[in-house]
């Protein structure tokens, strides 16, 4: 595939990897509006100039990720491949330019989307989905720390090497799973986890502002995603499957990002 230009729309919260220590799943759109997944990317170990933001255009030398059966999964040619930021799309005119790239194909029926994912000839694993109704946004308590055995193994492999800024430390694990409860256009209800990096970072920022009060932090995150995004914005989900659950889960998708321009009033003549 060689040098490829990608509009970054998704960065998931970092996870631990037995091979690369800490990894971020990145996804976005090529210039023709088709999806592409970039994995693995050791994002926080990249230089400042390579630490792309959402809606940055990047250029990177890519090859097919042969360890991943999903057709839109690629990886940098090497773990040290340079990632060059070459542009950015802002929110001008109610996300007009972003819409042109991101909203080429929108799903409204979750059952149809899951069927496409299960169809091995199509194997859809990334999609834009428009929920018909958002019912709730919740937080579920999970383990507060990364698996100690996995951390110990990574330390033994010296993957947390010392850098110019000091010893690399993995990102703090989120103690909650945040989930949307919604309906599709057939009235089917679903609860789906969101793993957007921005969701996790919002929680940590709110926790600091509330001096460690987790319930107040959760309330602030809910206010952003439910009271603001779900009730006042034209909310779409960026959905992605996980490789391990793509063929075995009833619903293999999770929410890996949101797209939330202002609601436009249709039918205005002037």
RODO-2510 file (C-alpha; in nm, 4 decimals, decimal comma):
residues 270
     n   res          X          Y          Z
     1     x     0,0000     0,0000     0,0000
     2     x     0,3034     0,2230     0,0656
     3     x     0,2619     0,5908     0,1653
     4     x    -0,1042     0,6484     0,2521
     5     x    -0,2975     0,9592     0,3505
     6     x    -0,5497     0,9033     0,6298
     7     x    -0,7934     1,1371     0,8072
     8     x    -0,7781     1,0317     1,1727
     9     x    -1,1237     1,0112     1,3318
    10     x    -1,0688     0,7450     1,5997
    11     x    -0,8154     0,6996     1,8793
    12     x    -0,9107     0,4424     2,1403
    13     x    -0,8030     0,4473     2,5029
    14     x    -0,4605     0,2751     2,5322
    15     x    -0,4427    -0,0952     2,6173
    16     x    -0,1555    -0,3196     2,7227
    17     x     0,0160    -0,5465     2,4728
    18     x     0,2489    -0,8333     2,5599
    19     x     0,4625    -0,7396     2,2600
    20     x     0,4584    -0,3610     2,2406
    21     x     0,3589    -0,2634     2,5996
    22     x     0,0970     0,0078     2,5334
    23     x    -0,0998     0,0444     2,2132
    24     x    -0,3698     0,2643     2,0632
    25     x    -0,6099     0,1543     1,7905
    26     x    -0,6345     0,4299     1,5328
    27     x    -0,8882     0,4453     1,2530
    28     x    -1,0051     0,6914     0,9951
    29     x    -1,0825     0,7499     0,6322
    30     x    -0,8736     0,7447     0,3187
    31     x    -0,9182     1,0228     0,0671
    32     x    -1,1849     0,8204    -0,1173
    33     x    -1,3983     0,8003     0,1981
    34     x    -1,3296     0,4330     0,2775
    35     x    -1,2424     0,3186     0,6280
    36     x    -0,8976     0,2058     0,7368
    37     x    -0,7686     0,0757     1,0718
    38     x    -0,4076     0,1344     1,1843
    39     x    -0,2804    -0,1104     1,4440
    40     x    -0,0457    -0,1405     1,6233
    41     x     0,0651     0,2183     1,6939
    42     x     0,2666     0,2919     2,0135
    43     x     0,1165     0,6407     2,0124
    44     x     0,2497     0,7866     2,3369
    45     x     0,6062     0,6860     2,2447
    46     x     0,5909     0,8812     1,9213
    47     x     0,7614     1,2182     1,8980
    48     x     0,5499     1,5293     1,9587
    49     x     0,5298     1,5994     1,5834
    50     x     0,3952     1,2483     1,5216
    51     x     0,1286     1,2572     1,7932
    52     x    -0,1610     1,3316     1,5623
    53     x    -0,4970     1,4667     1,6757
    54     x    -0,8435     1,3723     1,5603
    55     x    -0,9220     1,5103     1,2158
    56     x    -0,5566     1,5476     1,1304
    57     x    -0,4524     1,4208     0,7893
    58     x    -0,1491     1,1980     0,8291
    59     x     0,0836     1,0222     0,5877
    60     x     0,2375     0,6898     0,6846
    61     x     0,3930     0,3933     0,5077
    62     x     0,1389     0,1112     0,5534
    63     x     0,1228    -0,2608     0,4841
    64     x    -0,1640    -0,5058     0,5335
    65     x    -0,1787    -0,6391     0,8875
    66     x    -0,1536    -1,0080     0,8012
    67     x    -0,2257    -1,1113     1,1601
    68     x    -0,5732    -0,9546     1,1323
    69     x    -0,8354    -1,1095     0,9015
    70     x    -1,0411    -0,7894     0,8842
    71     x    -0,9912    -0,6398     0,5358
    72     x    -0,9559    -0,2777     0,6499
    73     x    -0,6788    -0,3509     0,9030
    74     x    -0,3330    -0,2203     0,8157
    75     x    -0,0221    -0,1415     1,0166
    76     x     0,2755     0,0915     0,9828
    77     x     0,5489    -0,0811     0,7817
    78     x     0,7523    -0,0989     1,1023
    79     x     0,6793    -0,0070     1,4624
    80     x     0,9182     0,2887     1,4157
    81     x     0,7675     0,4107     1,0866
    82     x     0,7398     0,7879     1,0688
    83     x     0,3904     0,9324     1,0901
    84     x     0,3729     1,2760     0,9300
    85     x     0,0887     1,5205     1,0016
    86     x     0,0095     1,6964     0,6724
    87     x    -0,3173     1,8800     0,7431
    88     x    -0,6255     1,9242     0,9606
    89     x    -1,0010     1,9618     0,9019
    90     x    -1,1732     2,2018     1,1418
    91     x    -1,5418     2,2397     1,2361
    92     x    -1,6182     2,5312     1,0005
    93     x    -1,9733     2,5536     0,8611
    94     x    -2,1036     2,2939     1,1060
    95     x    -1,8394     2,0311     1,0222
    96     x    -1,9026     2,0630     0,6465
    97     x    -1,5681     1,9247     0,5279
    98     x    -1,5689     1,6510     0,7922
    99     x    -1,9152     1,5410     0,6790
   100     x    -1,7978     1,5069     0,3186
   101     x    -1,5378     1,2508     0,4221
   102     x    -1,7057     1,0774     0,7164
   103     x    -2,0736     1,0500     0,6268
   104     x    -2,0518     0,8797     0,2898
   105     x    -2,2212     0,5664     0,4228
   106     x    -2,4363     0,5619     0,7357
   107     x    -2,6024     0,2578     0,8962
   108     x    -2,9349     0,2879     1,0815
   109     x    -3,0212    -0,0799     1,1332
   110     x    -2,7861    -0,2557     1,3740
   111     x    -2,9052    -0,6043     1,2769
   112     x    -2,8093    -0,5425     0,9134
   113     x    -2,4692    -0,4083     1,0175
   114     x    -2,3963    -0,7114     1,2366
   115     x    -2,4994    -0,9406     0,9506
   116     x    -2,2441    -0,7680     0,7270
   117     x    -1,9783    -0,8194     0,9932
   118     x    -2,0576    -1,1919     1,0162
   119     x    -2,0577    -1,2323     0,6371
   120     x    -1,7006    -1,3449     0,5669
   121     x    -1,7140    -1,2105     0,2119
   122     x    -1,8002    -0,8587     0,3338
   123     x    -1,6580    -0,8678     0,6891
   124     x    -1,7530    -0,5101     0,7772
   125     x    -1,5592    -0,4084     1,0868
   126     x    -1,5751    -0,0276     1,0835
   127     x    -1,8896     0,1779     1,0293
   128     x    -2,0739     0,5032     1,0890
   129     x    -2,3993     0,4360     1,2733
   130     x    -2,6846     0,6770     1,3462
   131     x    -2,8916     0,5793     1,6523
   132     x    -3,2607     0,6638     1,6331
   133     x    -3,2935     0,7363     2,0055
   134     x    -3,0466     0,7593     2,2932
   135     x    -3,2038     0,6153     2,6083
   136     x    -2,9232     0,6503     2,8619
   137     x    -2,5497     0,6796     2,9269
   138     x    -2,4088     0,4790     3,2186
   139     x    -2,0867     0,3927     3,4003
   140     x    -2,0052     0,0387     3,5153
   141     x    -1,7352    -0,0298     3,7724
   142     x    -1,4511    -0,2577     3,6526
   143     x    -1,1032    -0,3526     3,7789
   144     x    -0,9091    -0,0461     3,8819
   145     x    -0,5621    -0,1716     3,7931
   146     x    -0,4022    -0,3397     3,4939
   147     x    -0,3448    -0,7129     3,5272
   148     x    -0,0445    -0,7531     3,7606
   149     x     0,0874    -1,0647     3,5844
   150     x     0,0853    -0,8877     3,2481
   151     x     0,2621    -0,5839     3,3940
   152     x     0,5239    -0,8091     3,5547
   153     x     0,5925    -0,9853     3,2246
   154     x     0,6284    -0,6532     3,0444
   155     x     0,8736    -0,5304     3,3061
   156     x     1,0786    -0,8478     3,2654
   157     x     1,1002    -0,7799     2,8925
   158     x     1,2277    -0,4262     2,9636
   159     x     0,9553    -0,2765     2,7477
   160     x     0,9142     0,0194     2,9800
   161     x     1,2506     0,1591     2,8787
   162     x     1,3935     0,4889     2,9954
   163     x     1,3436     0,7766     2,7530
   164     x     1,4747     1,1339     2,7500
   165     x     1,1794     1,2337     2,9648
   166     x     1,2385     0,9541     3,2150
   167     x     1,1077     0,5998     3,2497
   168     x     0,8014     0,5332     3,0356
   169     x     0,4908     0,4636     3,2424
   170     x     0,1773     0,3039     3,1019
   171     x    -0,1401     0,5052     3,1024
   172     x    -0,3641     0,4790     3,4080
   173     x    -0,6402     0,2204     3,3729
   174     x    -0,9976     0,3478     3,3680
   175     x    -1,1961     0,2079     3,6637
   176     x    -1,5269     0,2379     3,4752
   177     x    -1,6770     0,1237     3,1468
   178     x    -1,8969     0,3906     2,9918
   179     x    -2,1918     0,2702     2,7841
   180     x    -2,4639     0,4136     2,5612
   181     x    -2,8137     0,2625     2,5735
   182     x    -2,9930     0,3346     2,2452
   183     x    -3,2442     0,2225     1,9811
   184     x    -3,1910     0,1714     1,6099
   185     x    -3,4483     0,2472     1,3389
   186     x    -3,6233    -0,0862     1,4012
   187     x    -3,6683    -0,0119     1,7705
   188     x    -3,4032    -0,2668     1,8719
   189     x    -3,2383    -0,1674     2,1998
   190     x    -2,8637    -0,2074     2,2557
   191     x    -2,6083    -0,1224     2,5196
   192     x    -2,2676    -0,0553     2,3751
   193     x    -1,9389     0,0387     2,5400
   194     x    -1,7487     0,3460     2,4254
   195     x    -1,3680     0,3190     2,4183
   196     x    -1,2834     0,6617     2,2801
   197     x    -0,9641     0,8072     2,4299
   198     x    -1,1473     1,1390     2,4772
   199     x    -1,4032     0,9714     2,7040
   200     x    -1,1332     0,8383     2,9327
   201     x    -0,9450     1,1659     2,9359
   202     x    -1,2643     1,3557     3,0152
   203     x    -1,3198     1,1303     3,3166
   204     x    -0,9673     1,1944     3,4502
   205     x    -1,0024     1,5702     3,3982
   206     x    -1,3382     1,5751     3,5781
   207     x    -1,1991     1,3595     3,8601
   208     x    -0,9155     1,6066     3,9141
   209     x    -1,1547     1,9017     3,9070
   210     x    -1,3759     1,7335     4,1696
   211     x    -1,0738     1,6405     4,3851
   212     x    -1,1203     1,2648     4,3521
   213     x    -1,4999     1,2445     4,3807
   214     x    -1,5755     0,9695     4,1298
   215     x    -1,9525     1,0115     4,1282
   216     x    -1,9255     1,3794     4,0432
   217     x    -1,6758     1,2954     3,7696
   218     x    -1,9121     1,0331     3,6246
   219     x    -2,1994     1,2841     3,6374
   220     x    -1,9936     1,5316     3,4359
   221     x    -1,9052     1,2700     3,1741
   222     x    -2,2733     1,1739     3,1475
   223     x    -2,3687     1,5398     3,1134
   224     x    -2,1335     1,5736     2,8168
   225     x    -2,2379     1,2575     2,6335
   226     x    -2,6066     1,2367     2,7259
   227     x    -2,7273     1,5885     2,8029
   228     x    -2,5141     1,7543     2,5346
   229     x    -2,4228     1,5104     2,2553
   230     x    -2,7352     1,2901     2,2695
   231     x    -2,9942     1,5615     2,3278
   232     x    -2,8649     1,8673     2,1430
   233     x    -2,6324     1,7368     1,8663
   234     x    -2,6709     1,5316     1,5489
   235     x    -2,4958     1,2379     1,7123
   236     x    -2,3417     0,9548     1,5108
   237     x    -2,1272     0,6687     1,6388
   238     x    -1,8076     0,5413     1,4872
   239     x    -1,8315     0,1643     1,5461
   240     x    -1,5600    -0,0979     1,5274
   241     x    -1,5287    -0,4679     1,6004
   242     x    -1,2575    -0,6275     1,8095
   243     x    -1,0596    -0,8973     1,6358
   244     x    -1,1128    -1,1512     1,9151
   245     x    -1,4921    -1,1108     1,9195
   246     x    -1,5674    -1,0350     1,5549
   247     x    -1,7028    -1,3805     1,4675
   248     x    -1,8097    -1,5057     1,8114
   249     x    -2,0048    -1,2256     1,9815
   250     x    -2,3721    -1,1673     1,9079
   251     x    -2,2814    -0,8021     1,8644
   252     x    -1,9077    -0,7638     1,7976
   253     x    -1,9167    -0,3829     1,7766
   254     x    -1,8114    -0,1228     2,0292
   255     x    -1,8283     0,2545     1,9995
   256     x    -1,4817     0,3823     1,9165
   257     x    -1,5706     0,7462     1,8591
   258     x    -1,8503     0,9986     1,8174
   259     x    -1,9387     1,2490     1,5465
   260     x    -2,1520     1,5336     1,6764
   261     x    -2,2178     1,8411     1,4602
   262     x    -2,5053     2,0742     1,5403
   263     x    -2,8541     1,9663     1,4359
   264     x    -2,9483     2,1349     1,1098
   265     x    -3,3034     2,2447     1,0478
   266     x    -3,4144     2,1036     0,7120
   267     x    -3,6378     2,2861     0,4687
   268     x    -3,5047     2,6386     0,5216
   269     x    -3,5193     2,8358     0,1939
   270     x    -3,3031     3,1308     0,3046
***
